[in-house]
Amino acid sequence: MDIRAQVSSVFHLDKCIGCHTCSIACKNLWTDRRGNEYMWWNNVETKPGTGYPTKWEDQEKYRGGWERVGSQLRLKQGGKASTIGKIFHNPDLPTMDDYYEPFTFKYADLTNAPAGTDQPTARPVSMVSGKPMKIEAGPNWDDDLSGSTVYAANDPGVIELSEEQQQQLFAIEKMVMFHLPRICNHCTNAACVASCPSGAIYKRGEDGIVLINQDKCRGWRMCVSACPYKKTYYGWATGKSEKCILCYPRQEAGEAPGCFHSCVGRIRYLGVLLYDADRIEATAMKADGELAAAQREMILDPFDPEVIKAAREGGLADQIIEAAQASPVYKFVKEWGIALPLHPEFRTLPMLFYVPPLLPVLSSENQGTQKISNDFFTSLEQARLPLKYLAGMFSGGNEEEVEAVYRRLIAVRIQRRAESVGDLSEAELLNARELSGLDRDALDAIFRMTSLTRIKERIVIPPMLREQAIEAGMDPEDYKQEMGFGSRKAPKRRW
């Protein structure tokens, strides 16, 4: 058993309002330099929709992630020989049109225009060539057009639906959308790390954050192709690849990442997970529909004495273990089982999980008219989004996984309605608990965590003792003693 610590996160999609505050916070912090204009380490997509870059989910187009070849895993873009052959021409690489050509406006035309009878305008110009251009795309170009036949019809997940399900989704009375915020998943089996010919991309041992060494990066962009989520970007001004760093300098100072700290909807949860690195390959080799459950199984119980013992033997400090025990991510993913990975079939074992959106339900009346269902928020059978679509996003096509999550989310709502409104019978409440597999205390805990928690409960940042010890040139245990860290009491951070 090789136990490692991973800083992981959960995004609760029912709470995301699509305000893009997280995107702007990240842009202001990290990617406001020349050449980074189209880099959105954090972006918020409207689903169903084509996303950013366009149709990033279509791995037949981009060849990202891993695939099973016999009894082995192989990068979809090919092995080392194939990588070398693509250095000078990579047909699977997204073009600038798949993102958008960075642009600005000639604002001087507004302020310096001579007096006249016409209203002056500021024409858009390319930030790459400096020439006038027509704006045809942007980072949230399909925002609020989801569900329309303009963008949602080209969503790879929608294309997989039956004609009846597509008609149900596109009927104007049932038009539906939800917001999907995305950052780097800091995957356990990261394809970008495996694909880099220069070895510039690595996964930090102390917290699992995936980083790119700018001194080693040669700009070959194999990481851009290999990442199935397209969360590695090429800086056209510097010739280097860059990506989300999960604000590790802020975490080392005990602060939440910028997008987490600024989130208006408080949808973001961060904490430590303990996992068994010896199971990575076996987990990634599972069938598509088994991947979500297998990844959940790979995550270990931080309260288990055997796990604690093995973690200590592997060099994890007690403070890391205590942070894992307080982790909200562990509760969402393992204890309650209501958070799922995004596209687990890419086999990168992403460490960013999502609580699927439980949207309002509608029921049909005569002649196809619609009204709000009498069992508002309590009927899975009448959900507006087809389970097949959600399963294609969050469980490798396994609808039972999504249904189990929805049964638990519905049970939370039923229990709260029974306690606050009192119009549901005890039999209905007991039936909801039985279907969810959770008791009253667990359902109350989910409600509190998703509705009433403070930031210190939503975001539990571990003290990064190992890195500090290495920098100090000391043994980690000696460093803990000198810094005053006890074996059981959580330390007061000094950095």
N, C-alpha and C positions, 0 to 999 in steps of 0.2 A: 504494500500500500504506500503510494507516494502522494502524500497530502500536500496540497498547495493552496494558497490564499488568492482569491480573485476579487478585486473591487468590481461589483456588478450593480446593475440598476434595473428598475421596473418603471414603465410608463403606463399610467392608467388612462386609457383612451376615452372612457366615459367622461373624464374631467377636462380633456383638452378642448379649448375654445378656438384654437387656430389663430391666436393673436400674433404669433411670430416674435414675441418678446425674446424668447430664447435664442432665435436665430440672430437677432440684432445684437444681443449681448455677446454672443460668440464672435460675430463679425467685428465688433468694436474691439474685442480683446485680442484677437489672433489674426484676422485675415483682412486688414485694412491697408495692406501694402500693394504696390504696383505688381501686377501679375497674379494677384489673388482675388480679383474682382468676382470671378465666377465660383470661387471656393466657398461653399456653404457647408462647413463641417457639421453644423446643425441646420437642418431644414425641416419644414413642416409641409407635408403633402396632403392633398385632399383626395380621399378614396371613396368610391372607385375612381381611378384616374391613371394617367400614364406615369406620374411621378417625375423624379429628378435624379439623374438625367433621364431623358425620355425612354420609357419601357425598360428601366434598369432590371426589372424582375425577369426579363426574357433571357435566359442563359443560352438559348439556341442562337441568339444574336451576339451576346457578349462573351460567352464561354467562361464564366466566372465560377468559382467554388470548386468542389471536388466531385468525383464520380467513382463508383465501384467498378473495378475491372478485375473480374475473377475474385480472388481473395484479397485484393489489395486496393488501396485508395490511390487515385491519381488526379492531379490537377486537370480540370477540363481543358485548359489551354494547352496541355501537353507537358512532357518532361523537359529535362535540361536541353536536349538536342533541339527540340521544337522551340524552346525559349531563345536559344542562340540564333535560330533561323528567323525569328521575328523581331530581332533587335532593330533592324533597319526598316522593316515593313511589317506592321502588326494589323491585320485586317479586322481583328476583334476589338480594337481599341475604340472607345467612344470618340467621336469627333466633337469639335467645338459646337457644332449645330445641335448635338444631342444635349448639351448644356444650354448655353446661349452665348453669343458674342458680346463681351463686356462693352457697355456703352455709357456715354454721358451726353450732356446737352450743351450747345453753344450758348451759354447764358449771357455772354457778352453781347449777343445780338439783341437781347432784351434791354440791356442797360445803355448800350451805345447807339441804338437805332436812331436815325434822324427823325425829326418831326414829319408826320405824314398822315394820310387818311386811312391807312391800313394798320391793323393790329400786328405788331411784330411777334414773331414766334421763335422759339429756341429749337433748332433742328437737332435731332440725335446724330451723334458721330461715334464711330468705333473707337474704343480705347486701345485697340491693337494697331489699327492702321491710321487712325486719325481722320478717316474719310467719312462723309455722310453715309448713313445706312438706314434701312427700314427695320424697326424692332419687330421681331417675329417670335420671340420666346423669352422666358425669364425663369427665375428659380421657383416661382409659384404661379406660373402662367395659367394653369388649369384650376386655380383656386376658385371655389364657389361655382365652378362649372361641372363638378363631379355629378354623376348620375345622368348627364346629358349624353347624347349620341356623338358629341364632338370629341370628348376625351375619354369618358368611361368606356365607350365601346371598344377602345383600343387597349384597355387595361388587360394584361395577360391573364389575370384571374377571371375577368368577365368573359373573355373569349372561351374559357373552359366550361362555362355554364351552358346548360341546355337552352334551347330557344325559348321554352316556356319560362325558365328562370330569368333570362335576359328581358323578356317582355314584362315580367313582374317587376324587375328592377327599374326599367325605363318608363313604366307607366307614370304619367305626370302626377297622378294622385299619390303615388308611392315613391316619388323621387327622394333619395336618401343619400347622405354623405356623412363621413366622419373624418377627423383629422389624424394624420399619422406623423408624429415628430420622429426624426431619425438622426442618430449620431453614429459614430463608429461603435461597433458591437464589442470590440476588444475580445475577439473570439478565442476560444481555447485551442481550436485547431485552425488557426488563421491561415488562409490561403495566401494572403499578401506576404507573410513571413516566408512561406515555403517557396514562393515564386521569385523572390528578389535575387538576381544573379550576383550582386555585389555584397550580399549579407548585411545591407544597411538597415533592414527592418528587424526588430527584435521585440520580445515580450519580456517585460521586467519581471524578475523573479520574485520580488517582494510583494507585488500587487497585481500582476498580470496585465498591466497597461501596455498596449502595443504602440511602439514609437518608431520613428524613422531617424536614423543618424544622418544629419545633413552633410557631415564631412565625407561619409562613405557613399552617399547616394550619387549615382551617375546619370539619373534621368532616363533610364531605359523604359520605365513605365510598365513593366511587367506586373507590378503591384496593382496598377489601375485596372488592368485586364483581369487579374486573378480575383480581386475582391468582388464577390457577387452583389454586394450592396452598393458598390461604386462610391465608397467613402474614403478613397485615396485620390488625391488630386495632383495634377502636374502644374507647377508654377511656370507659366510661359516666359516670365521675366528672369527667373533665377535658374531654370533648367533643373529644378529639384522637385521631388514629390513631397507632399505634405498631407497631414491628416489630423483628425481630432486627437488630442493628447489627454483627454478627460481632465483637463486643467490640473495636471499633477503638481505644478508648483503651488497652486492654491490648496490642494489637499495636504501637501507637506507642511503647510502653514496652518492646518486645521480648518480650512475654509471649504465650503461647498464649491463644486464646479460652477462656472458662470451661468450656464443655461439652467442648472438646478436652482441656483440662488435667485434667479430672476423670474422663474416660472410663475405666471399669474394664477394659473389654475391649480397650482400645487399638485401637479400630476406625477412628479418625479420623485422616485425613492432610490436611495443609494445605500449600499452596505457591502459587507464582505461575505463571500461564500467560500466554504472549504470543499474541495473536490479531489477525487482520486485521479491523478494524472496517468496511472497505469491503465485506466479504463478508456482513455481518449480514443484510441484506434478502434477498439471493439464497439464503442458507442457510435462512432461515426460510420461504422460498417452496417448498422441496422437498416432495415427497410424503411422507406420514406415515412410510412404511417406509424412506425415505432420510435422514431427519432426523438420526439418531444418527451415521451415517457422515459426513454433511455437516458436522455440528458438529465432529466429530473432525478433519475436513480443514481447518476454519477455524483450528484451533490450530496455531501455527507452531513450527518446530524452533529452539530457542534457541541451538543450536550452529551453525546455518547462517550463514556469513559475510554473505550478503545480508540475512538477517533482522536480524543484529546491526547491520549498517550502517544499515538503515532504522529500527531502533529508536533508535539514537543520534541520527539526524537528526530523529526525532519527539520528542526530549527525554527519552528514558529513560536514566537513569544506568547506568553499568557495573555498579553493585552490584545493581540490579534485574535486569539480564540474568544476572548470576552466580547470583542467587537462583532465577531461572527454570531455569537449567541444573541446579541442585541440587534442583529441585522433585520431590517424590514423586508429585504429582498428574500431572505430565507423563508420568512413567513409566507410571502406571496407565492413563491415558486414551489417550495417543498411542503410546508406545513398545511397551507390552505389549498394549494394546487389550482390557483386562479390566474396565474401568469404563464404565458407561453412564449417560446422563441419565435422570431420572425423568420419565416422560410427555413425551417430546420433541414429541408431537403437539400440545401446547399452544402450541408455537412461540415460547416466551419465551427459548429457548436457555439453559437453566439451567446455572449453573456449580458445582453440587454433583452429583457423580457417585457411582454405587453399583456395587460388585462384587456381582453377584447371588448369592444363597445356593445353595451346592451341598450339598443335603441328603442324608442317608443314603438308600440305595436298597433296595427290597424286590423279591423275586421270588416268583411264584405257584407253589404246588404244587397237588396234586389237591384238588378240592372247594373251591377258592377260599381255602384257608388261606395264611398269609403267613409268610415267614421272611427273615432277613437274607440278602441276596444274597452269593454266594461272591465276586463281584467288587466288594466293598464300596467305595464311593466311586470306582469306576472305570468305571461304566457309565452313559452318558448315556441310553440307550434305556429304562432302568428307573427313571428319576427319578420321585419321588413327585409333584412339582408339574408340571402340564402346561406344556410350553414356551409354549403359547399364552397362558397366564395371565401368565407372566413377560415375554413379548414385549409384551403389552399394557401392562405397567408401564414397561419400560425401553427399548423400541426401536420404538415406534409400530406394533406388530404384526408387525414383521419377525423371524420366528423364527430366521432364519439368523444374525442378529446375536447373539442369546442363545446359540445353539448354538456359535458360534465362541468365545465367552467360556468356555463350559463345557468345550469341548475343551482349552482352555489350562489351566483350573483342574484338570481331570482329569489332564492331562499332568504338572503339578507333583506331584500325589499319587502318580502311577505312578513318577516318577523318584525321589521320596523313599522310596517303598516298595522299589524295586529296590535302592537304596543301603543302606537300614537293615535290611530284612528279607531281601532277596535271593531272593525266591520268584517273581520274574518273569523271563521270558526276555529276552534282548537284542532279539529280534524284536518283542516287545510294547512294549518301551521305545522302539525306533526308530519303530514305528508311531504311538505316542502323540505323539512329537515331530513327526512328519510331519503328523499331523492338526491339531496345534496351530499349526504354522507358526513355532515358536520353537525355538531350539537349547538345548543343555544350560546354557550360561551364563545365558541369559535366564530359564529355568525356575528355576535356582538363585537368581537375583536376586529373582524373585517370592517364593520361599520365605523368603528372608532379610528382605525388606521386610515381609512379612505376619506373620512369626513372631519375628524376632530383633532388630529395630531399636530404637534408643533414641529418646527423644522429639525430639532435635535432628535426627534423620534423618526422622522421621515428620512433623514440623512445622517447616517452613522459612519463617520470617517475614522478609520483605524490609525493609531499612531505608527508611523513608518519607521520602526526601530531598526530594522535590518539595514536600510540605506544609511541612516544616521551613524550606525556603528561602523559601517564600511568606510564612510567618509572620515570618521574620527580615527580610523586605523586601530580599532579596538575589537575585542571579542564582544559579541552581542550581549552576553550575560553580564560581563564587566561594565559595559556601557549602561545597561539598565540599572545596575546598582549605583553607578556614579550619578545618573540623572534622577535617582530617587524613585524609580518605578518599583512598586511592590508587586508581589506575585498575584494578589487577588484584587487589589484596589485599582480602579482605572486611574491612569496618571493625568496630571495637569500638563498639557502640552507646553513646551518651552520654545517651540520654533514655529 
